């Protein structure tokens, strides 16, 4: 199972959207406090639609609590500062992919000790970053693609007509 880690997320709609993506892909969601919202907020639930109850979510009081409880985690850190692209690593089934808060990303004090584990999504021009929900989806689906979408439904079906 792939694990998505949000370090101090600030916007409930982004976290709700990411929760829905995690539920749709079978990924676990890890939330590291402080959060910029309450987990019972309407905006969080609305963005997650009716999938929030199907989500495997764990919260931590801070980054050190996360590390203590996941000491053997193979951790990747998504940051605009990374020298390596998100497509240049092998994720593996039990990896943890961390994303920082919307306004500042993952602090450099954390990144400095993880250079080989840092990944980035390439962007054109002077754009600083993608929306957090989009970033999670891009990287998560690359990790899933590498595992040939194991355990996921791969076929579609029309509702009223047939192919």
Buried (B, 14 or more C-beta within 10 A) or exposed (E): EBBBBBBBBBBBBBBBBBBBBBBBBBBBBBBBBEBBBEBEBEBBBEBBEEBBEEBBBBBBEEBEEBBEEBEEBBBBBBBBEBEBEBEEBEBEEEBBBBBBBBEEBBBEEBBEEBEEBBBBBEEEEEEEBBEBBBBBBBBBEBBBEBBEEEEEEEEEEEEEEEE
